[in-house]
Amino acid sequence: MNLRHVALVAFVMVVVFPTLLLLKPHLRSIHQGGQGEDIVLLPEPRLTGGMSVEEAIAKRRSIRSYRDEHITLDQLSQLLWAAQGITDWRRKYRSAPSAGPTYPFEVYVVVGKVEGLSPGIYGYDPFRHVLIELKKGDFRGELQRASLNQEWVGDAPVDIVLVAFYERTTRVYGERGIRYVHMEAGHIGENIYLEATSLGLGTVAVGAFDDERVVEILGTSGSPLYIFPVGVPNG
Ligand SMILES: Cc1cc2nc3c(=O)[nH]c(=O)nc-3n(C[C@H](O)[C@H](O)[C@H](O)COP(=O)(O)O)c2cc1C
C-alpha cells in the first residue's frame, strides 16, 4: 500500500465514516449541528456509587411538592444521562431500551432554577452530553397552565419533557411502532424516577396536558408525551 492509499483509508475512517454515522437519521438528534448554537457542557455523569436499584425502587414515590431551591447542574446532568444518555459508545446505544433501536425521543428541559443555567428551554444532545439553548426565559408558568394548571409543573425548578418523533419507529415497524414509542416513554420515565430518587430529588410523571399548547411552548415538531417536574422534596 503506497502513501496515497494510506491517506485515502485514513480520510474514509476519520472523516467520511463518522459523518455518515452522524447523518443516519435515527442516530441524529434534531438539535445537532446547528450553526451558532448556544451550548452548555454538562458535567460527566457519575456511573458508580449512589443508591442501590432495590433501594431506589423501594423509595420511589411521585412527589408533587418541592422546596423553592435550585437544583445543581450535576444533578440535571445525571437525570438527563439516566433518561437518554449514551451507555454504549460503539453502537450508540442509550440508557433506556428502544425497539430497533430507533430512539424516537428527544428530551427537552424547561429550566427555571438550575445552578449555572439561565432560565430557558433547552434540548439535550446525548451524543455530546450538552444542552442546546432553544429559547430564553422562564416558561414554567406557561407549562403549568398548559398542564391543566398542575402547580408542581410551575413550582419545580426544572421540568423534563419527553417528546416523541413517531416516524423514526413507525418507519421501521409500521403501526406497531406507535405502541413501541409509548412503551419506551415508560422506560425513560422510570429511569428518571429512579435517578431522581437516588439523588434525593423528587419527581412525578405528568401525562395530563394540552398537547398543542406544549408543542407551541417548546417550539417542537414532535409529540410531547410526558412532563417530569423535578425538585428537592418538601419535607
Ligand atoms: C401515564 C401516567 C400519567 C400520569 N399523569 C399524572 C398527571 O398528569 N399528574 C400527576 O400529578 N400525576 C400523574 N401520574 C402519577 C400517578 O398519579 C402516580 O404514579 C400514582 O398516583 C401512583 O403513585 P406513585 O407514583 O407514588 O407510586 C401519572 C402516572 C402515569 C403512569
The ligand as an SDF file (V2000), in Angstrom:
LIG
                    3D

 31 33  0  0  0  0  0  0  0  0999 V2000
  -49.2530    7.5410   32.4010 C   0  0  0  0  0  0  0  0  0  0  0  0
  -49.2590    8.3210   33.7050 C   0  0  0  0  0  0  0  0  0  0  0  0
  -49.7760    9.5890   33.7200 C   0  0  0  0  0  0  0  0  0  0  0  0
  -49.7520   10.3230   34.9130 C   0  0  0  0  0  0  0  0  0  0  0  0
  -50.1970   11.6270   34.8900 N   0  0  0  0  0  0  0  0  0  0  0  0
  -50.1440   12.3430   36.0190 C   0  0  0  0  0  0  0  0  0  0  0  0
  -50.5410   13.7200   35.9980 C   0  0  0  0  0  0  0  0  0  0  0  0
  -50.9000   14.2920   34.9800 O   0  0  0  0  0  0  0  0  0  0  0  0
  -50.4370   14.4080   37.1570 N   0  0  0  0  0  0  0  0  0  0  0  0
  -49.9980   13.8450   38.3250 C   0  0  0  0  0  0  0  0  0  0  0  0
  -49.9430   14.5410   39.3410 O   0  0  0  0  0  0  0  0  0  0  0  0
  -49.6200   12.5320   38.3690 N   0  0  0  0  0  0  0  0  0  0  0  0
  -49.6800   11.7840   37.2540 C   0  0  0  0  0  0  0  0  0  0  0  0
  -49.2280   10.4850   37.2640 N   0  0  0  0  0  0  0  0  0  0  0  0
  -48.6560    9.9240   38.5080 C   0  0  0  0  0  0  0  0  0  0  0  0
  -49.6290    8.9720   39.2170 C   0  0  0  0  0  0  0  0  0  0  0  0
  -50.6770    9.7270   39.7960 O   0  0  0  0  0  0  0  0  0  0  0  0
  -48.8500    8.1930   40.3060 C   0  0  0  0  0  0  0  0  0  0  0  0
  -47.8890    7.3810   39.6840 O   0  0  0  0  0  0  0  0  0  0  0  0
  -49.8080    7.3300   41.1230 C   0  0  0  0  0  0  0  0  0  0  0  0
  -50.6060    8.1410   41.9740 O   0  0  0  0  0  0  0  0  0  0  0  0
  -49.0690    6.2910   41.9830 C   0  0  0  0  0  0  0  0  0  0  0  0
  -48.1700    6.9260   42.8870 O   0  0  0  0  0  0  0  0  0  0  0  0
  -46.6090    6.5990   42.9000 P   0  0  0  0  0  0  0  0  0  0  0  0
  -46.0440    7.0410   41.5880 O   0  0  0  0  0  0  0  0  0  0  0  0
  -46.0660    7.3720   44.0670 O   0  0  0  0  0  0  0  0  0  0  0  0
  -46.4550    5.1170   43.0800 O   0  0  0  0  0  0  0  0  0  0  0  0
  -49.2510    9.7470   36.1080 C   0  0  0  0  0  0  0  0  0  0  0  0
  -48.7230    8.4470   36.0630 C   0  0  0  0  0  0  0  0  0  0  0  0
  -48.7150    7.7470   34.8800 C   0  0  0  0  0  0  0  0  0  0  0  0
  -48.1000    6.3640   34.8570 C   0  0  0  0  0  0  0  0  0  0  0  0
  1  2  1  0
  2  3  1  0
  2 30  2  0
  3  4  2  0
  4  5  1  0
  4 28  1  0
  5  6  2  0
  6  7  1  0
  6 13  1  0
  7  8  2  0
  7  9  1  0
  9 10  1  0
 10 11  2  0
 10 12  1  0
 12 13  2  0
 13 14  1  0
 14 15  1  0
 14 28  1  0
 15 16  1  0
 16 17  1  0
 16 18  1  0
 18 19  1  0
 18 20  1  0
 20 21  1  0
 20 22  1  0
 22 23  1  0
 23 24  1  0
 24 25  2  0
 24 26  1  0
 24 27  1  0
 28 29  2  0
 29 30  1  0
 30 31  1  0
M  END
$$$$
